[in-house]
Amino acid sequence: MSVKQLEALIPYLFLLGILYVFILRPQQKRQKERNNLMSSLAVGSQVVTIGGLHGTVTAVEGQTVTIAVDGNTKLTFEKSAISRVVPQA
């Protein structure tokens, strides 16, 4: 490759670097945090679903989670439907 061709590649390499730093790396960080959340779900955890439903985890089986929401009402969700774990006060 000639020097001119290498010089023409510099802006593209710069854009790839920007793409990685501002888009790909933060996405990887969010995915890692999400995986940690899914693996930390345990019976007794207070959670909020992606639909805004608040409840307490009563069972974790494979990819499903059962949540008690009010009295004897229990609902089963996919783990991916859990938005966040509410910190214990």
C-alpha contacts under 8 A as a table, 3 or more apart, distances in Angstrom:
res1	aa1	res2	aa2	distance
1	M	5	Q	6.19
1	M	6	L	6.84
2	S	5	Q	5.32
2	S	6	L	6.45
3	V	6	L	5.09
3	V	7	E	6.10
4	K	7	E	5.03
4	K	8	A	6.21
5	Q	8	A	5.06
5	Q	9	L	6.53
6	L	9	L	5.17
6	L	10	I	6.72
7	E	10	I	5.40
8	A	11	P	6.74
8	A	12	Y	7.79
9	L	12	Y	5.34
9	L	13	L	6.22
10	I	13	L	5.14
10	I	14	F	6.13
11	P	14	F	4.97
11	P	15	L	6.20
12	Y	15	L	5.05
12	Y	16	L	6.23
13	L	16	L	5.04
13	L	17	G	6.26
14	F	17	G	5.10
14	F	18	I	6.33
15	L	18	I	5.02
15	L	19	L	6.09
16	L	19	L	4.99
16	L	20	Y	6.24
17	G	20	Y	5.18
17	G	21	V	6.22
18	I	21	V	5.19
18	I	22	F	5.95
18	I	23	I	7.94
19	L	22	F	5.55
19	L	23	I	5.44
19	L	24	L	6.59
20	Y	23	I	5.63
20	Y	24	L	4.75
20	Y	25	R	5.83
21	V	24	L	6.44
21	V	25	R	5.56
21	V	26	P	7.51
22	F	25	R	6.58
22	F	26	P	6.63
23	I	26	P	5.82
23	I	27	Q	6.33
24	L	27	Q	5.18
24	L	28	Q	6.25
25	R	28	Q	5.13
25	R	29	K	6.32
26	P	29	K	4.98
26	P	30	R	6.24
27	Q	30	R	5.13
27	Q	31	Q	6.17
28	Q	31	Q	5.08
28	Q	32	K	6.19
29	K	32	K	5.15
29	K	33	E	6.30
30	R	33	E	5.11
30	R	34	R	6.14
31	Q	34	R	5.01
31	Q	35	N	6.16
32	K	35	N	5.11
32	K	36	N	6.24
33	E	36	N	5.06
33	E	37	L	6.24
34	R	37	L	5.00
34	R	38	M	6.28
35	N	38	M	5.12
35	N	39	S	6.23
36	N	39	S	5.21
36	N	40	S	6.08
37	L	40	S	5.16
37	L	41	L	6.51
37	L	84	R	7.44
37	L	85	V	7.53
38	M	41	L	5.67
38	M	79	K	6.55
38	M	80	S	7.57
41	L	45	S	6.68
41	L	57	V	7.90
41	L	60	V	7.49
41	L	85	V	7.89
42	A	45	S	5.74
42	A	57	V	6.78
42	A	59	A	7.62
42	A	60	V	6.79
43	V	56	T	7.64
43	V	57	V	4.97
43	V	58	T	5.04
43	V	59	A	5.70
43	V	60	V	6.92
44	G	56	T	5.72
44	G	57	V	5.20
44	G	58	T	6.24
45	S	56	T	5.61
45	S	57	V	5.38
45	S	85	V	6.81
45	S	86	V	7.54
46	Q	54	H	7.35
46	Q	55	G	5.79
46	Q	56	T	4.57
46	Q	57	V	6.48
46	Q	85	V	5.85
46	Q	86	V	5.28
46	Q	87	P	7.47
46	Q	88	Q	7.69
47	V	54	H	5.85
47	V	55	G	5.64
47	V	56	T	6.16
47	V	57	V	7.13
47	V	82	I	6.87
47	V	83	S	7.52
47	V	84	R	5.80
47	V	85	V	4.37
47	V	86	V	5.44
48	V	51	G	7.89
48	V	52	G	5.78
48	V	53	L	5.46
48	V	54	H	4.59
48	V	55	G	6.63
48	V	82	I	6.10
48	V	83	S	5.68
48	V	84	R	5.49
48	V	85	V	6.41
48	V	86	V	7.12
49	T	52	G	5.18
49	T	53	L	5.22
49	T	54	H	6.69
49	T	81	A	5.55
49	T	82	I	4.29
49	T	83	S	4.86
49	T	84	R	6.99
50	I	53	L	7.47
50	I	81	A	5.52
50	I	82	I	5.88
50	I	83	S	4.87
51	G	81	A	7.97
53	L	69	V	7.85
54	H	69	V	6.54
55	G	67	I	5.62
55	G	68	A	5.46
55	G	69	V	4.51
55	G	70	D	7.77
56	T	67	I	5.25
56	T	68	A	5.23
56	T	69	V	6.63
57	V	60	V	7.45
57	V	65	V	6.80
57	V	66	T	5.83
57	V	67	I	4.46
57	V	68	A	6.38
58	T	65	V	7.67
58	T	66	T	5.57
58	T	67	I	5.54
58	T	68	A	6.35
59	A	65	V	5.77
59	A	66	T	5.03
59	A	67	I	7.24
60	V	63	Q	7.68
60	V	64	T	6.07
60	V	65	V	4.61
60	V	66	T	6.46
61	E	64	T	5.36
61	E	65	V	6.32
63	Q	78	E	5.78
63	Q	79	K	5.44
63	Q	80	S	7.99
64	T	76	T	6.61
64	T	77	F	5.53
64	T	78	E	4.41
64	T	79	K	5.27
65	V	76	T	5.61
65	V	77	F	5.28
65	V	78	E	6.08
65	V	79	K	5.85
66	T	74	K	6.46
66	T	75	L	5.50
66	T	76	T	4.25
66	T	77	F	6.26
67	I	74	K	5.40
67	I	75	L	5.26
67	I	76	T	6.25
67	I	77	F	7.70
68	A	71	G	7.25
68	A	72	N	7.02
68	A	73	T	5.76
68	A	74	K	4.34
68	A	75	L	6.50
69	V	72	N	7.87
69	V	73	T	5.78
69	V	74	K	6.12
69	V	75	L	7.46
70	D	73	T	5.30
70	D	74	K	7.66
77	F	81	A	6.34
77	F	82	I	7.89
78	E	81	A	5.42
78	E	82	I	7.56
79	K	82	I	5.68
80	S	83	S	7.67
82	I	85	V	7.82
